[in-house]
Structure formats: C-alpha cells, structure tokens
Amino acid sequence: MKTRLLILIAMCFLTLAVDAQVENIYKPYKFGIGALIFIPIGDFSQVESGAFGFDLQGEYWTNRKIGLTFSAGYQEWVKEYSHLNNWSSIPVLAGFKYYLSKTIYLSGKAGLSFYTQNGKGSAFTYTPGLGFKITKQIDLLLLYQSAFKNGDKVEILGARAGLTF
C-alpha cells in the first residue's frame, strides 16, 4: 500500500514539473514591436518613393501552429516629388499566423487604415506575408499590402523586423 501511495505522489510531482516546463516554453500571449519599410508597386509607384513606420502587435496562440494577431501602427509616406506633402496612415489590423515549422510562418491580416489628413477617411487593407523566426524574440516578415478606397488601390511590398516579448 505504501509503495502505491509513493508511486502516486511521485507521478503527481512529475506531472507538475513537466507541466511547469511546458508553460515556460509555450506562452499563449505574446506582444511585440516592429520596424517597417515599404516600396510602392503598380500605379502607386509613380507618386510615392517609399514609406517607413512601426507597429505594435499582440498574438494569442490557439495551439502550437496557429496564432491570432492584432496590430496597430503608423506609416509615413514620402512623396516622389519634393513639392508635394508627405502623408501618413494608421493601420489597425487583425489576422493570423500559421506556423509551417518552428521558424517559418504564413501571415494574413485585414482591417482598416486610417489616414491622418483631414477628410481622407479610411481604407480597407489586407496584408498577406511570409515570416521567419530568426530567434525566439526576433522575426522578419516579408509582406504585400493593399488598401482599397473608392475604386483606388494602393499596393506596396515591405518588410517588418520585429522584437517579441
């Protein structure tokens, strides 16, 4: 009887120890900040020369392969011609990350980009991408972003270097 009780107690302690180790490795909530750089493509490249910005991103892992994301950021656009004013936008996007492996993931986001100029309003925005986890805290995302408003389309290619906490 004592032997069975000791085995049961030992199994409980082992289970708790393994569970604590798994919890340290797998955190379901992650937060990060990223630096962004963009180049325009299509008709948009005739007017803009590029953009830079940053974003804050939260991620909730539903399991080890899928993470739900929410991000908000700031993008400053630089005009091709210096006599035109620069403009900026604040994209607010929700999406997912699907991990193909521990270091490679697919990303998809959609939401609205709010323009900071008076009367410019907002545009529907979507952003697919391919990401690479360089380390546990650093990742690189290559992305395509498109925004639609009143029949106009803004298309860009970009990269995001992010730091995850």
VMD Tcl script that builds the backbone (N, CA, C; Angstrom):
set m [mol new atoms 495]
animate dup $m
set s [atomselect $m all]
$s set {name element resname resid chain x y z} {
  {N N MET 1 A 0.815 -1.193 0.000}
  {CA C MET 1 A 0.000 0.000 0.000}
  {C C MET 1 A 0.861 1.260 0.000}
  {N N LYS 2 A 1.925 1.253 0.861}
  {CA C LYS 2 A 2.804 2.404 0.917}
  {C C LYS 2 A 3.506 2.625 -0.424}
  {N N THR 3 A 3.865 1.551 -1.085}
  {CA C THR 3 A 4.552 1.657 -2.369}
  {C C THR 3 A 3.649 2.322 -3.401}
  {N N ARG 4 A 2.403 1.905 -3.448}
  {CA C ARG 4 A 1.452 2.512 -4.394}
  {C C ARG 4 A 1.244 3.998 -4.102}
  {N N LEU 5 A 1.168 4.344 -2.846}
  {CA C LEU 5 A 0.994 5.739 -2.454}
  {C C LEU 5 A 2.216 6.564 -2.850}
  {N N LEU 6 A 3.409 6.035 -2.626}
  {CA C LEU 6 A 4.636 6.729 -3.017}
  {C C LEU 6 A 4.714 6.904 -4.537}
  {N N ILE 7 A 4.341 5.882 -5.279}
  {CA C ILE 7 A 4.330 5.977 -6.749}
  {C C ILE 7 A 3.330 7.031 -7.196}
  {N N LEU 8 A 2.156 7.062 -6.596}
  {CA C LEU 8 A 1.142 8.061 -6.940}
  {C C LEU 8 A 1.633 9.478 -6.648}
  {N N ILE 9 A 2.257 9.688 -5.507}
  {CA C ILE 9 A 2.794 11.013 -5.146}
  {C C ILE 9 A 3.905 11.406 -6.113}
  {N N ALA 10 A 4.787 10.479 -6.440}
  {CA C ALA 10 A 5.885 10.757 -7.381}
  {C C ALA 10 A 5.331 11.134 -8.758}
  {N N MET 11 A 4.297 10.442 -9.204}
  {CA C MET 11 A 3.694 10.761 -10.511}
  {C C MET 11 A 3.073 12.150 -10.498}
  {N N CYS 12 A 2.460 12.539 -9.403}
  {CA C CYS 12 A 1.873 13.875 -9.294}
  {C C CYS 12 A 2.955 14.946 -9.400}
  {N N PHE 13 A 4.074 14.748 -8.677}
  {CA C PHE 13 A 5.167 15.721 -8.735}
  {C C PHE 13 A 5.772 15.792 -10.140}
  {N N LEU 14 A 5.943 14.661 -10.787}
  {CA C LEU 14 A 6.484 14.652 -12.150}
  {C C LEU 14 A 5.548 15.363 -13.120}
  {N N THR 15 A 4.269 15.129 -12.965}
  {CA C THR 15 A 3.289 15.788 -13.826}
  {C C THR 15 A 3.340 17.299 -13.652}
  {N N LEU 16 A 3.421 17.760 -12.411}
  {CA C LEU 16 A 3.510 19.201 -12.159}
  {C C LEU 16 A 4.800 19.782 -12.714}
  {N N ALA 17 A 5.908 19.074 -12.578}
  {CA C ALA 17 A 7.191 19.562 -13.086}
  {C C ALA 17 A 7.172 19.664 -14.601}
  {N N VAL 18 A 6.651 18.655 -15.276}
  {CA C VAL 18 A 6.571 18.687 -16.738}
  {C C VAL 18 A 5.630 19.794 -17.184}
  {N N ASP 19 A 4.511 19.945 -16.511}
  {CA C ASP 19 A 3.553 20.996 -16.868}
  {C C ASP 19 A 4.176 22.380 -16.701}
  {N N ALA 20 A 4.948 22.598 -15.651}
  {CA C ALA 20 A 5.601 23.890 -15.431}
  {C C ALA 20 A 6.625 24.166 -16.526}
  {N N GLN 21 A 7.367 23.153 -16.966}
  {CA C GLN 21 A 8.337 23.354 -18.034}
  {C C GLN 21 A 7.658 23.673 -19.348}
  {N N VAL 22 A 6.581 22.999 -19.661}
  {CA C VAL 22 A 5.850 23.278 -20.889}
  {C C VAL 22 A 5.304 24.698 -20.860}
  {N N GLU 23 A 4.807 25.155 -19.728}
  {CA C GLU 23 A 4.255 26.501 -19.611}
  {C C GLU 23 A 5.328 27.559 -19.867}
  {N N ASN 24 A 6.561 27.310 -19.424}
  {CA C ASN 24 A 7.638 28.262 -19.656}
  {C C ASN 24 A 7.996 28.362 -21.133}
  {N N ILE 25 A 7.913 27.260 -21.862}
  {CA C ILE 25 A 8.251 27.256 -23.282}
  {C C ILE 25 A 7.105 27.838 -24.096}
  {N N TYR 26 A 5.905 27.473 -23.804}
  {CA C TYR 26 A 4.731 27.836 -24.592}
  {C C TYR 26 A 3.909 28.890 -23.865}
  {N N LYS 27 A 4.094 30.141 -24.227}
  {CA C LYS 27 A 3.293 31.222 -23.658}
  {C C LYS 27 A 2.205 31.565 -24.669}
  {N N PRO 28 A 0.939 31.459 -24.305}
  {CA C PRO 28 A -0.119 31.707 -25.284}
  {C C PRO 28 A -0.246 33.164 -25.700}
  {N N TYR 29 A 0.219 34.104 -24.910}
  {CA C TYR 29 A 0.145 35.527 -25.249}
  {C C TYR 29 A 1.543 36.052 -25.529}
  {N N LYS 30 A 1.686 36.787 -26.628}
  {CA C LYS 30 A 2.950 37.431 -26.946}
  {C C LYS 30 A 2.668 38.846 -27.422}
  {N N PHE 31 A 3.589 39.739 -27.127}
  {CA C PHE 31 A 3.474 41.122 -27.565}
  {C C PHE 31 A 4.785 41.520 -28.217}
  {N N GLY 32 A 4.702 42.428 -29.179}
  {CA C GLY 32 A 5.919 42.833 -29.848}
  {C C GLY 32 A 5.820 44.205 -30.488}
  {N N ILE 33 A 6.982 44.684 -30.915}
  {CA C ILE 33 A 7.082 45.940 -31.635}
  {C C ILE 33 A 7.909 45.666 -32.885}
  {N N GLY 34 A 7.553 46.350 -33.974}
  {CA C GLY 34 A 8.259 46.117 -35.220}
  {C C GLY 34 A 8.565 47.391 -35.974}
  {N N ALA 35 A 9.656 47.366 -36.727}
  {CA C ALA 35 A 10.021 48.455 -37.627}
  {C C ALA 35 A 9.678 48.016 -39.042}
  {N N LEU 36 A 9.077 48.922 -39.818}
  {CA C LEU 36 A 8.597 48.596 -41.162}
  {C C LEU 36 A 9.243 49.486 -42.210}
  {N N ILE 37 A 9.445 48.919 -43.392}
  {CA C ILE 37 A 9.899 49.692 -44.539}
  {C C ILE 37 A 9.142 49.167 -45.761}
  {N N PHE 38 A 8.707 50.094 -46.633}
  {CA C PHE 38 A 7.877 49.729 -47.785}
  {C C PHE 38 A 8.385 50.380 -49.064}
  {N N ILE 39 A 8.104 49.716 -50.191}
  {CA C ILE 39 A 8.267 50.341 -51.501}
  {C C ILE 39 A 6.941 50.178 -52.247}
  {N N PRO 40 A 6.503 51.209 -52.954}
  {CA C PRO 40 A 5.240 51.116 -53.687}
  {C C PRO 40 A 5.413 50.315 -54.975}
  {N N ILE 41 A 4.329 49.676 -55.414}
  {CA C ILE 41 A 4.326 48.966 -56.698}
  {C C ILE 41 A 3.093 49.399 -57.485}
  {N N GLY 42 A 3.064 49.076 -58.759}
  {CA C GLY 42 A 1.936 49.443 -59.615}
  {C C GLY 42 A 1.883 50.942 -59.846}
  {N N ASP 43 A 0.685 51.469 -60.097}
  {CA C ASP 43 A 0.494 52.896 -60.350}
  {C C ASP 43 A 0.942 53.754 -59.177}
  {N N PHE 44 A 0.864 53.222 -57.998}
  {CA C PHE 44 A 1.227 53.959 -56.792}
  {C C PHE 44 A 2.716 54.343 -56.792}
  {N N SER 45 A 3.546 53.560 -57.495}
  {CA C SER 45 A 4.978 53.843 -57.526}
  {C C SER 45 A 5.307 55.100 -58.331}
  {N N GLN 46 A 4.352 55.604 -59.121}
  {CA C GLN 46 A 4.571 56.834 -59.884}
  {C C GLN 46 A 4.503 58.076 -59.000}
  {N N VAL 47 A 3.874 57.953 -57.841}
  {CA C VAL 47 A 3.654 59.097 -56.961}
  {C C VAL 47 A 4.504 59.023 -55.695}
  {N N GLU 48 A 4.678 57.822 -55.157}
  {CA C GLU 48 A 5.388 57.645 -53.883}
  {C C GLU 48 A 6.752 57.010 -54.110}
  {N N SER 49 A 7.694 57.328 -53.233}
  {CA C SER 49 A 9.002 56.693 -53.334}
  {C C SER 49 A 9.204 55.631 -52.253}
  {N N GLY 50 A 8.427 55.668 -51.197}
  {CA C GLY 50 A 8.557 54.666 -50.145}
  {C C GLY 50 A 7.921 55.109 -48.855}
  {N N ALA 51 A 8.028 54.251 -47.871}
  {CA C ALA 51 A 7.449 54.548 -46.558}
  {C C ALA 51 A 8.241 53.834 -45.481}
  {N N PHE 52 A 8.078 54.320 -44.282}
  {CA C PHE 52 A 8.659 53.683 -43.114}
  {C C PHE 52 A 7.640 53.790 -41.993}
  {N N GLY 53 A 7.823 53.002 -40.962}
  {CA C GLY 53 A 6.888 53.066 -39.849}
  {C C GLY 53 A 7.215 52.062 -38.766}
  {N N PHE 54 A 6.254 51.873 -37.884}
  {CA C PHE 54 A 6.385 50.918 -36.791}
  {C C PHE 54 A 5.011 50.372 -36.472}
  {N N ASP 55 A 4.962 49.264 -35.761}
  {CA C ASP 55 A 3.689 48.735 -35.284}
  {C C ASP 55 A 3.869 48.036 -33.947}
  {N N LEU 56 A 2.763 47.922 -33.243}
  {CA C LEU 56 A 2.670 47.134 -32.020}
  {C C LEU 56 A 1.766 45.961 -32.339}
  {N N GLN 57 A 2.163 44.774 -31.915}
  {CA C GLN 57 A 1.384 43.593 -32.279}
  {C C GLN 57 A 1.212 42.672 -31.080}
  {N N GLY 58 A 0.007 42.148 -30.951}
  {CA C GLY 58 A -0.276 41.132 -29.950}
  {C C GLY 58 A -0.611 39.835 -30.656}
  {N N GLU 59 A -0.257 38.730 -30.037}
  {CA C GLU 59 A -0.542 37.425 -30.630}
  {C C GLU 59 A -1.043 36.475 -29.545}
  {N N TYR 60 A -2.109 35.767 -29.863}
  {CA C TYR 60 A -2.647 34.737 -28.971}
  {C C TYR 60 A -2.574 33.411 -29.711}
  {N N TRP 61 A -1.836 32.474 -29.159}
  {CA C TRP 61 A -1.702 31.161 -29.795}
  {C C TRP 61 A -2.898 30.294 -29.424}
  {N N THR 62 A -3.665 29.863 -30.419}
  {CA C THR 62 A -4.774 28.952 -30.159}
  {C C THR 62 A -4.272 27.528 -29.986}
  {N N ASN 63 A -3.184 27.214 -30.665}
  {CA C ASN 63 A -2.460 25.952 -30.489}
  {C C ASN 63 A -1.031 26.189 -30.965}
  {N N ARG 64 A -0.253 25.159 -31.123}
  {CA C ARG 64 A 1.167 25.332 -31.473}
  {C C ARG 64 A 1.384 25.737 -32.928}
  {N N LYS 65 A 0.357 25.704 -33.761}
  {CA C LYS 65 A 0.507 26.045 -35.180}
  {C C LYS 65 A -0.177 27.349 -35.572}
  {N N ILE 66 A -1.173 27.787 -34.812}
  {CA C ILE 66 A -1.973 28.941 -35.210}
  {C C ILE 66 A -1.963 30.007 -34.124}
  {N N GLY 67 A -1.681 31.227 -34.535}
  {CA C GLY 67 A -1.741 32.370 -33.640}
  {C C GLY 67 A -2.669 33.426 -34.211}
  {N N LEU 68 A -3.521 33.999 -33.383}
  {CA C LEU 68 A -4.389 35.102 -33.797}
  {C C LEU 68 A -3.677 36.413 -33.457}
  {N N THR 69 A -3.697 37.364 -34.387}
  {CA C THR 69 A -2.933 38.593 -34.187}
  {C C THR 69 A -3.831 39.827 -34.244}
  {N N PHE 70 A -3.355 40.865 -33.585}
  {CA C PHE 70 A -3.961 42.193 -33.648}
  {C C PHE 70 A -2.819 43.187 -33.658}
  {N N SER 71 A -2.860 44.141 -34.596}
  {CA C SER 71 A -1.778 45.122 -34.657}
  {C C SER 71 A -2.309 46.506 -34.981}
  {N N ALA 72 A -1.568 47.488 -34.521}
  {CA C ALA 72 A -1.832 48.889 -34.840}
  {C C ALA 72 A -0.475 49.553 -35.013}
  {N N GLY 73 A -0.409 50.451 -35.990}
  {CA C GLY 73 A 0.885 51.060 -36.253}
  {C C GLY 73 A 0.775 52.443 -36.856}
  {N N TYR 74 A 1.904 52.893 -37.378}
  {CA C TYR 74 A 1.992 54.206 -38.005}
  {C C TYR 74 A 2.893 54.071 -39.223}
  {N N GLN 75 A 2.444 54.614 -40.376}
  {CA C GLN 75 A 3.218 54.578 -41.611}
  {C C GLN 75 A 3.324 55.991 -42.172}
  {N N GLU 76 A 4.523 56.426 -42.432}
  {CA C GLU 76 A 4.788 57.753 -43.008}
  {C C GLU 76 A 5.253 57.564 -44.448}
  {N N TRP 77 A 4.537 58.187 -45.383}
  {CA C TRP 77 A 4.846 58.059 -46.811}
  {C C TRP 77 A 5.651 59.253 -47.285}
  {N N VAL 78 A 6.627 58.996 -48.129}
  {CA C VAL 78 A 7.494 60.035 -48.677}
  {C C VAL 78 A 7.161 60.197 -50.155}
  {N N LYS 79 A 6.819 61.411 -50.553}
  {CA C LYS 79 A 6.443 61.693 -51.939}
  {C C LYS 79 A 7.656 61.622 -52.859}
  {N N GLU 80 A 7.411 61.211 -54.080}
  {CA C GLU 80 A 8.465 61.166 -55.094}
  {C C GLU 80 A 8.951 62.571 -55.429}
  {N N TYR 81 A 8.034 63.508 -55.438}
  {CA C TYR 81 A 8.371 64.884 -55.794}
  {C C TYR 81 A 8.335 65.743 -54.534}
  {N N SER 82 A 9.389 66.485 -54.293}
  {CA C SER 82 A 9.541 67.182 -53.018}
  {C C SER 82 A 8.528 68.298 -52.798}
  {N N HIS 83 A 7.881 68.812 -53.843}
  {CA C HIS 83 A 6.927 69.904 -53.638}
  {C C HIS 83 A 5.570 69.415 -53.121}
  {N N LEU 84 A 5.368 68.102 -53.061}
  {CA C LEU 84 A 4.131 67.551 -52.509}
  {C C LEU 84 A 4.353 67.181 -51.043}
  {N N ASN 85 A 3.300 67.280 -50.256}
  {CA C ASN 85 A 3.402 66.973 -48.825}
  {C C ASN 85 A 3.433 65.463 -48.587}
  {N N ASN 86 A 4.160 65.064 -47.547}
  {CA C ASN 86 A 4.120 63.674 -47.118}
  {C C ASN 86 A 2.765 63.405 -46.466}
  {N N TRP 87 A 2.381 62.151 -46.389}
  {CA C TRP 87 A 1.131 61.788 -45.724}
  {C C TRP 87 A 1.376 60.525 -44.904}
  {N N SER 88 A 0.447 60.231 -44.021}
  {CA C SER 88 A 0.632 59.086 -43.139}
  {C C SER 88 A -0.689 58.354 -42.923}
  {N N SER 89 A -0.568 57.126 -42.416}
  {CA C SER 89 A -1.749 56.320 -42.117}
  {C C SER 89 A -1.510 55.524 -40.840}
  {N N ILE 90 A -2.608 55.116 -40.244}
  {CA C ILE 90 A -2.582 54.308 -39.028}
  {C C ILE 90 A -3.363 53.026 -39.320}
  {N N PRO 91 A -2.663 51.948 -39.699}
  {CA C PRO 91 A -3.367 50.689 -39.964}
  {C C PRO 91 A -3.714 49.954 -38.660}
  {N N VAL 92 A -4.950 49.499 -38.582}
  {CA C VAL 92 A -5.424 48.689 -37.452}
  {C C VAL 92 A -5.922 47.382 -38.064}
  {N N LEU 93 A -5.204 46.290 -37.799}
  {CA C LEU 93 A -5.433 45.026 -38.497}
  {C C LEU 93 A -5.564 43.860 -37.523}
  {N N ALA 94 A -6.360 42.881 -37.902}
  {CA C ALA 94 A -6.480 41.621 -37.166}
  {C C ALA 94 A -6.209 40.491 -38.143}
  {N N GLY 95 A -5.656 39.395 -37.648}
  {CA C GLY 95 A -5.349 38.307 -38.570}
  {C C GLY 95 A -4.870 37.062 -37.872}
  {N N PHE 96 A -3.978 36.333 -38.570}
  {CA C PHE 96 A -3.497 35.059 -38.068}
  {C C PHE 96 A -2.052 34.836 -38.498}
  {N N LYS 97 A -1.408 33.908 -37.810}
  {CA C LYS 97 A -0.127 33.351 -38.221}
  {C C LYS 97 A -0.300 31.841 -38.225}
  {N N TYR 98 A 0.116 31.201 -39.312}
  {CA C TYR 98 A 0.098 29.747 -39.388}
  {C C TYR 98 A 1.545 29.278 -39.492}
  {N N TYR 99 A 2.007 28.559 -38.492}
  {CA C TYR 99 A 3.398 28.126 -38.424}
  {C C TYR 99 A 3.587 26.836 -39.217}
  {N N LEU 100 A 4.363 26.944 -40.304}
  {CA C LEU 100 A 4.698 25.779 -41.118}
  {C C LEU 100 A 5.750 24.926 -40.414}
  {N N SER 101 A 6.613 25.587 -39.647}
  {CA C SER 101 A 7.634 24.928 -38.832}
  {C C SER 101 A 7.917 25.852 -37.644}
  {N N LYS 102 A 8.920 25.541 -36.864}
  {CA C LYS 102 A 9.252 26.399 -35.721}
  {C C LYS 102 A 9.810 27.743 -36.163}
  {N N THR 103 A 10.306 27.831 -37.398}
  {CA C THR 103 A 10.960 29.056 -37.845}
  {C C THR 103 A 10.289 29.746 -39.033}
  {N N ILE 104 A 9.307 29.133 -39.660}
  {CA C ILE 104 A 8.661 29.724 -40.840}
  {C C ILE 104 A 7.151 29.768 -40.621}
  {N N TYR 105 A 6.531 30.917 -40.961}
  {CA C TYR 105 A 5.091 31.034 -40.809}
  {C C TYR 105 A 4.482 31.842 -41.954}
  {N N LEU 106 A 3.196 31.603 -42.196}
  {CA C LEU 106 A 2.394 32.403 -43.122}
  {C C LEU 106 A 1.577 33.371 -42.289}
  {N N SER 107 A 1.407 34.571 -42.803}
  {CA C SER 107 A 0.671 35.591 -42.072}
  {C C SER 107 A -0.420 36.167 -42.964}
  {N N GLY 108 A -1.536 36.489 -42.375}
  {CA C GLY 108 A -2.615 37.160 -43.083}
  {C C GLY 108 A -3.325 38.117 -42.140}
  {N N LYS 109 A -3.513 39.363 -42.585}
  {CA C LYS 109 A -4.189 40.361 -41.758}
  {C C LYS 109 A -5.155 41.150 -42.630}
  {N N ALA 110 A -6.188 41.684 -41.999}
  {CA C ALA 110 A -7.132 42.564 -42.683}
  {C C ALA 110 A -7.683 43.562 -41.669}
  {N N GLY 111 A -8.078 44.719 -42.176}
  {CA C GLY 111 A -8.628 45.744 -41.293}
  {C C GLY 111 A -8.753 47.064 -42.013}
  {N N LEU 112 A -8.577 48.147 -41.278}
  {CA C LEU 112 A -8.694 49.492 -41.836}
  {C C LEU 112 A -7.411 50.282 -41.616}
  {N N SER 113 A -7.077 51.091 -42.621}
  {CA C SER 113 A -6.006 52.076 -42.483}
  {C C SER 113 A -6.671 53.438 -42.398}
  {N N PHE 114 A -6.399 54.155 -41.329}
  {CA C PHE 114 A -6.962 55.485 -41.124}
  {C C PHE 114 A -5.936 56.524 -41.559}
  {N N TYR 115 A -6.334 57.398 -42.486}
  {CA C TYR 115 A -5.421 58.427 -42.978}
  {C C TYR 115 A -5.465 59.629 -42.047}
  {N N THR 116 A -4.312 60.223 -41.815}
  {CA C THR 116 A -4.212 61.300 -40.836}
  {C C THR 116 A -4.581 62.671 -41.404}
  {N N GLN 117 A -4.704 62.804 -42.707}
  {CA C GLN 117 A -5.087 64.078 -43.298}
  {C C GLN 117 A -6.592 64.289 -43.164}
  {N N ASN 118 A -7.004 65.539 -42.980}
  {CA C ASN 118 A -8.429 65.858 -42.841}
  {C C ASN 118 A -9.193 65.438 -44.093}
  {N N GLY 119 A -10.305 64.753 -43.861}
  {CA C GLY 119 A -11.183 64.370 -44.954}
  {C C GLY 119 A -10.754 63.156 -45.751}
  {N N LYS 120 A -9.638 62.533 -45.429}
  {CA C LYS 120 A -9.164 61.375 -46.199}
  {C C LYS 120 A -9.832 60.074 -45.756}
  {N N GLY 121 A -10.303 60.009 -44.532}
  {CA C GLY 121 A -11.050 58.836 -44.068}
  {C C GLY 121 A -10.200 57.604 -43.863}
  {N N SER 122 A -10.743 56.460 -44.279}
  {CA C SER 122 A -10.071 55.181 -44.070}
  {C C SER 122 A -10.203 54.316 -45.320}
  {N N ALA 123 A -9.428 53.229 -45.362}
  {CA C ALA 123 A -9.448 52.306 -46.493}
  {C C ALA 123 A -9.351 50.873 -45.977}
  {N N PHE 124 A -10.081 49.965 -46.629}
  {CA C PHE 124 A -9.952 48.544 -46.314}
  {C C PHE 124 A -8.540 48.103 -46.699}
  {N N THR 125 A -7.886 47.379 -45.799}
  {CA C THR 125 A -6.498 46.977 -46.011}
  {C C THR 125 A -6.343 45.487 -45.722}
  {N N TYR 126 A -5.596 44.803 -46.589}
  {CA C TYR 126 A -5.226 43.419 -46.287}
  {C C TYR 126 A -3.739 43.220 -46.548}
  {N N THR 127 A -3.143 42.288 -45.785}
  {CA C THR 127 A -1.698 42.103 -45.806}
  {C C THR 127 A -1.336 40.628 -45.651}
  {N N PRO 128 A -1.069 39.906 -46.741}
  {CA C PRO 128 A -0.503 38.564 -46.613}
  {C C PRO 128 A 1.026 38.651 -46.513}
  {N N GLY 129 A 1.639 37.639 -45.912}
  {CA C GLY 129 A 3.086 37.670 -45.798}
  {C C GLY 129 A 3.697 36.321 -45.455}
  {N N LEU 130 A 5.013 36.266 -45.549}
  {CA C LEU 130 A 5.798 35.090 -45.207}
  {C C LEU 130 A 6.814 35.516 -44.162}
  {N N GLY 131 A 6.800 34.835 -42.998}
  {CA C GLY 131 A 7.651 35.233 -41.892}
  {C C GLY 131 A 8.678 34.196 -41.512}
  {N N PHE 132 A 9.740 34.684 -40.880}
  {CA C PHE 132 A 10.843 33.835 -40.442}
  {C C PHE 132 A 11.208 34.201 -39.005}
  {N N LYS 133 A 11.182 33.221 -38.110}
  {CA C LYS 133 A 11.628 33.424 -36.732}
  {C C LYS 133 A 13.150 33.271 -36.738}
  {N N ILE 134 A 13.861 34.372 -36.549}
  {CA C ILE 134 A 15.316 34.344 -36.531}
  {C C ILE 134 A 15.800 33.771 -35.203}
  {N N THR 135 A 15.222 34.253 -34.116}
  {CA C THR 135 A 15.445 33.709 -32.772}
  {C C THR 135 A 14.075 33.629 -32.104}
  {N N LYS 136 A 14.033 33.276 -30.828}
  {CA C LYS 136 A 12.751 33.225 -30.121}
  {C C LYS 136 A 12.115 34.602 -30.003}
  {N N GLN 137 A 12.936 35.666 -30.025}
  {CA C GLN 137 A 12.405 37.015 -29.847}
  {C C GLN 137 A 12.448 37.876 -31.102}
  {N N ILE 138 A 13.163 37.477 -32.131}
  {CA C ILE 138 A 13.309 38.302 -33.334}
  {C C ILE 138 A 12.721 37.574 -34.534}
  {N N ASP 139 A 11.871 38.296 -35.298}
  {CA C ASP 139 A 11.376 37.711 -36.536}
  {C C ASP 139 A 11.406 38.731 -37.671}
  {N N LEU 140 A 11.368 38.214 -38.885}
  {CA C LEU 140 A 11.363 39.016 -40.098}
  {C C LEU 140 A 10.168 38.596 -40.929}
  {N N LEU 141 A 9.366 39.564 -41.353}
  {CA C LEU 141 A 8.178 39.298 -42.157}
  {C C LEU 141 A 8.310 40.028 -43.488}
  {N N LEU 142 A 8.197 39.292 -44.592}
  {CA C LEU 142 A 8.130 39.878 -45.924}
  {C C LEU 142 A 6.657 39.940 -46.296}
  {N N LEU 143 A 6.176 41.109 -46.734}
  {CA C LEU 143 A 4.732 41.260 -46.897}
  {C C LEU 143 A 4.353 42.045 -48.147}
  {N N TYR 144 A 3.110 41.833 -48.535}
  {CA C TYR 144 A 2.428 42.598 -49.569}
  {C C TYR 144 A 1.246 43.262 -48.875}
  {N N GLN 145 A 1.028 44.539 -49.121}
  {CA C GLN 145 A -0.112 45.222 -48.502}
  {C C GLN 145 A -0.885 45.955 -49.576}
  {N N SER 146 A -2.199 45.850 -49.501}
  {CA C SER 146 A -3.067 46.533 -50.446}
  {C C SER 146 A -4.194 47.208 -49.684}
  {N N ALA 147 A -4.475 48.458 -50.060}
  {CA C ALA 147 A -5.561 49.222 -49.437}
  {C C ALA 147 A -6.498 49.715 -50.534}
  {N N PHE 148 A -7.817 49.589 -50.315}
  {CA C PHE 148 A -8.840 49.982 -51.281}
  {C C PHE 148 A -9.712 51.084 -50.713}
  {N N LYS 149 A -9.964 52.108 -51.553}
  {CA C LYS 149 A -10.892 53.167 -51.165}
  {C C LYS 149 A -11.435 53.822 -52.427}
  {N N ASN 150 A -12.755 53.810 -52.580}
  {CA C ASN 150 A -13.436 54.465 -53.698}
  {C C ASN 150 A -12.849 54.078 -55.055}
  {N N GLY 151 A -12.556 52.812 -55.239}
  {CA C GLY 151 A -12.016 52.335 -56.505}
  {C C GLY 151 A -10.520 52.516 -56.670}
  {N N ASP 152 A -9.878 53.245 -55.779}
  {CA C ASP 152 A -8.433 53.420 -55.833}
  {C C ASP 152 A -7.756 52.311 -55.032}
  {N N LYS 153 A -6.580 51.906 -55.509}
  {CA C LYS 153 A -5.850 50.832 -54.841}
  {C C LYS 153 A -4.408 51.279 -54.610}
  {N N VAL 154 A -3.933 51.068 -53.393}
  {CA C VAL 154 A -2.547 51.342 -53.016}
  {C C VAL 154 A -1.891 49.986 -52.757}
  {N N GLU 155 A -0.835 49.670 -53.517}
  {CA C GLU 155 A -0.147 48.396 -53.359}
  {C C GLU 155 A 1.310 48.641 -52.976}
  {N N ILE 156 A 1.785 47.867 -51.994}
  {CA C ILE 156 A 3.163 48.013 -51.551}
  {C C ILE 156 A 3.770 46.658 -51.202}
  {N N LEU 157 A 5.077 46.580 -51.309}
  {CA C LEU 157 A 5.852 45.452 -50.808}
  {C C LEU 157 A 6.655 45.970 -49.632}
  {N N GLY 158 A 6.830 45.120 -48.631}
  {CA C GLY 158 A 7.539 45.613 -47.461}
  {C C GLY 158 A 8.192 44.516 -46.645}
  {N N ALA 159 A 8.850 44.966 -45.604}
  {CA C ALA 159 A 9.492 44.068 -44.644}
  {C C ALA 159 A 9.262 44.628 -43.246}
  {N N ARG 160 A 9.093 43.715 -42.300}
  {CA C ARG 160 A 8.936 44.063 -40.893}
  {C C ARG 160 A 9.954 43.294 -40.083}
  {N N ALA 161 A 10.766 43.992 -39.328}
  {CA C ALA 161 A 11.666 43.369 -38.375}
  {C C ALA 161 A 11.058 43.574 -36.992}
  {N N GLY 162 A 10.769 42.483 -36.300}
  {CA C GLY 162 A 10.052 42.579 -35.046}
  {C C GLY 162 A 10.789 41.977 -33.863}
  {N N LEU 163 A 10.493 42.526 -32.693}
  {CA C LEU 163 A 11.007 42.049 -31.430}
  {C C LEU 163 A 9.813 41.620 -30.579}
  {N N THR 164 A 9.795 40.370 -30.135}
  {CA C THR 164 A 8.681 39.806 -29.383}
  {C C THR 164 A 9.045 39.679 -27.906}
  {N N PHE 165 A 8.094 40.004 -27.034}
  {CA C PHE 165 A 8.293 39.890 -25.592}
  {C C PHE 165 A 7.426 38.788 -25.030}
}
mol reanalyze $m
mol bondsrecalc $m
mol representation Tube
mol addrep $m
